[in-house]
Amino acid sequence: MNIRPRRNRKSKATRALLRETYLMPEQLVYPLFLEDGFNIKTEISSLPNNFRWSIDRLLPEIESCLELGLKSFILFPAIDQKLKNKTATYGYSDDNYYLKVCHKIKETFPESCLISDVALDPYNSDGHDGLVQNGKILNDETLPILGKMAVAQAQAGFDIIGPSDMMDGRVAFIRSALDQAGYSETSIMSYTAKYASAFYGPFRHALDSAPVESEDIPSDKKTYQMDPANKKEALREALLDYEEGADFMMVKPALNYLDIIHVLNENFDIPIAAYHVSGECAMLAAACKNGWLDFETAMPETLLSIHRAGAQIILTYFAKEYAQMWKEGKIVS
């Protein structure tokens, strides 16, 4: 045989020489859950080895990540129910502890990259990403609130604004609000193709942010998050976000939507991110805990598949563990 593909796999050195895809810790984003208070490190039962952190416990955690080469973090706040209302005003309040935590992190670790979450659901008493009225999620009336939140977050020090709400026109509205407020250098990572997925459960458990069950309030987010059956629609959403000024675009979830990651990467000249969401991570963690999979081989392979599909940036709850394995030389073999 003149052609023998196995010649290119014959040794560890040969495989490393010809390897097409590398995923480095610098390309990962570590999601962190916040809670207002002191000396809090509460494990999330449905998402093992992930915690709610108070700022005093969070700073050493971030320092340890930076030492591993993990530099980017996306922050999500758990908000006391008494601070929530229908118009989500705490989301841009000067008293918002989420904004204070960001300021403290950037003051302590200016080299870190912080990504925000812009949506109403952490602060909305209805548990939705937009204003609710007469059983409907209002689109245009939600945009000014998102704009206020984005400006407050940029002022607090967030490097990248992450609108996760899926309201039409929000990227353009936020871009305009940021520019008018003097934050033209603050980036926007749009949740471009955010699907109405079954894999968000542990995240909602971590933040107590599921939609409120009521006859007057929709029980799901299907009128604004995307139908899992649709692929071409993702291209339409991406074109809008691209034209409205998104600096990079995200697909969420990741593993069940590798085809969406690929098609966006093939059609747009800005970076594509993917969110390896809580349910996807929880399933892998459970399989490894039961001995059905080996974590140190299955986890890197999973993240590599997302990167190979076309995601230059991956948000994953395994980011720190991956960075630790990278440092120890366990990733590539």
N, C-alpha and C positions, 0 to 999 in steps of 0.2 A: 504494500500500500504506500503510495506517495504521500497521502494526506493522513496524518495521525494526530488528531486534536489532543490526545493524551500526552504528547511530548511537551505541551505547554503547561502540564499539571504535574510534572514528574518530581518536583521537589518544592519545599517551602519557599526557597529563594526564587525559583522560576515562577511560582504562582504569585509571589509578591511583585515581581518585575512586571508581570502582565496584567495585574489586577486593574479593572476598569473603574471601580467606584470605591472611594474612601469617604468615610463619615467621621469628622473630627468633633471633639466636644464643643468647639467654638461655633458649630452649626446647630447646636441644640439650645432650646429654651426650656427652662425649668419652671413649671407652674407652682406657685406658692399660695397657700390659703392663709389669710390674715384674720386675727380676732383682736378686738380692742381689749386691753387689760395688761396684766403683768404676770410674768413667769408662767405663760401658757404654752404648752406643747402637747396637744391632744391628738392622738392618732385617729385617723378616719377609718372606721371599721370596715367599710366596703372598699377601701383603697389602701391596702397595707403599706406601711413604711412612708406614708404621707400624713401630714399633720396640719392642724391649725396652729399658727404661731402668733404670739405677741411680739412686739418689736424688740424687746430685750433679748428674747430667745432666738429671734430671726437673724439678727446681725451676725452672731457667730456662725450660724448656718451658711449665710451668704459668703462669709469670709472663707469657710472651708471649701465652698464650691469654686470660688475664684482661684484658690490654690491648686485646684484640679484642672484649671483651664476653662471652666464653665462660667461664662461671663454674662449671659442674658437670662432674664427672669420675667415672667408675666405674673402679675399680682391680682388676686381675687379676694374681695372682702366679705366676711360674714357679718351681716348687719343685724343689730338688735331690732326685734319686731316693732318696738315702740318708736323707732326712728323712721319707719317706713310710712309712706302715704301714697295716694293715688298719682301724685305728680312727681314723685321721686326727688323732692327738693334737697334731701340730704346728700344726694349725689354730687352736688356742686357747692355745698355749704362750706364756709370757712372752718367749721368745727369737724368736718369729715376726717375721721382718723386715718382713712385710706390715703388721703392726700398728705397727711402729716408723716405717715410711714414712708411714703415715697421720698419726701424731702429729707428725712433722716438717713435713709439708705444712700441717696446721692451725696449727701454731705459726708458720710462716712466712707463710702466707696465710689468716688466719682468715676472710676473706670468701669463700673458696672453699666449694663444696658437694661433699662426698665421699660416694660411694655404694659400698657394699661388695659382695662376692660371698659368699654363704653357701651352701656345698655341700661335700661331702666330696671331690669329684674332684680338686681341686688337691693334696690331701694324702693321698689314699687310694691305697695301692699297687696296688689293683685297677682304678683309673681310673673308678670309679663315684661317683655322687652320694650313695649310701647304703652302709650296711654290707652286705657280701656274705657269704652263708653257704650252703653246699650248693647253689650255683648260683642263689640267689635274692637279690634286693635286699630287705633287711629294712626295713620302714617304721617301726614304732613304736620299734625299738631305735636308729634313726638320730636321732630327735627330740632326745634329750638332748645329743647331740654338736652338733647345729645350734644348740641353745639356748646352749651354752657358747661356741661361735664367735661368735654374735650379741652376747652380753654383752661378750666380749673386744674385739670391733670397736667397739661403742659406747663402751667405756672408752678405746679408742685415739683416739676423736674422730670416727668416721664419723657423718655427719649422717643418713644413710639406710641401712638394712639391706636388702640385696637377696637374699632366699632364692631361689636358682635351681634347687633340688634336685628339686622336684615331688613331695615326699613328702606324703601326706595328713595334714592337721592341723598342718602345720609353722607356719603363720602364727599360730594360736592359741598354740601352744607357745612360739614366739619372743616373741610379745607379752607373755605371762605372765612369761617369764624376764627380759625387759627391764624390765618394770614392777617386779618383785620386787627387781631389782638397782638400782633408782633411776633408770632411763633411760626414763621415761614420755614424754619429749619426743623420743626418737629414733624416726624414721619407719620404716615398712616399705613397700618397693616390692616387691610380690609378683610373681614370674614366674608369672602366673595361667594363661595359655595358652601354654605352652612346648611346641612340637611336636617330634616326633622327625624332624627335618628333615635333608635332604641338604646344607644350606647352611652347616654349621658347620665345614667342613674347615680353612680357614685359621686359625681360632681355636684349634682343637685342635693344629694344627701350631705355632702361636706359643707354646703353653704345654706341649706334650708331654703332653696330658691325655686322650688317647683311651683307651677301655677296653682293658685288657690282654687279649691273645688267649690263651685257655686253655680247656681242656675244662670246667673247673670254674667259669668266670666267663662271664656273658652277654657276647656280642660287641657288643651294642647297648644302647640305653637305652629300648627300646620298652615295657617293663613299667611305666615311670613317666612318661616324656614322652608327649605326646598324639599320637594317630593323625592324620596330616594330612588324612584323609578326614572328620573330625568337626567339626561346627559347634555343634550343640546342647550338646555336652559342654563347650564353652568357657563357656557360660552357667552350667552347673552348677558348674564350677570357680570361676567368678567369684563366684557367690553365696556359696560357702563362704568364699572369701578375704575377701569383703566383711563377712560376719557374724563372721569370726574376728579382724577388726581391721586389715586392710590399709588403708594410707592412700592408695595408688594401685596400679593394676594394670597389668601389662605383657603385651603380646603379642609372641611371638618365634617365627619371623622376622616381618618386616614386609610386604614387597612381595607375597609369595604369600598373605598372610593379611589383606589390606585389608578383606575382608568381616568378619573376626573383630574387627578394630579397630572397625569401624563398629557392629557389633551390641553390643559392650560399651559403647561410648560412648552408644548410644541407651538402654541399659537400666540404667545405674548413674550415680550422682551424685557419684562421685569421679573424679579425673583418670585418664586412660588413657595409658600410655606404650607405645612400640613400639621394638623393637630391630632396626635395620637391620643385619643380621648380616654377618659377615665374607665369606661366599660371595656375598651379594648385592652387597656393595661391590667385591669382587674382580672379578666379572663386568663391572661397569660400568667399572672402572679398565682392564681388559684391552681392552674395546671401544674406549675412548677412546685408549689407547696405540696401537692398530692403525689409528686414524683413521676408525673406523666411526661413532663418535659424537663430539660436541663436549662436552668435560667441563664447560665453564662454562655450558652450557645444559642438558645432560642431568642433571647432578648436582643442581642446585637443583630442577628439575622433579620428580625422583624423590622428594626429601625433601618437597616441597610436596604430592605425592600422598598421602604417609603422613599428613601433618598434616591434609589435607582429609578424609581418611577418618575422622578423629576422634581422632588421637593428639595430645594437648597437649604431650607430651614425646617426643623422639626421640633414641635412642642411636645414634650413627653414627660410623664411622671417618672420615667426611668433615666432621666438626664444625668443625675448625679452618679447613679450606679454605673452608667456607661462611661462617664468621665473617669471614675475610679478604676474601672477595668482597663481603660485606655492607658492610664498612667502606669498601671502594672504590666502592660504589654500583653494583655489577654485578648484583645479584640481580633487581631489579624493572625491567621495561622495558615 
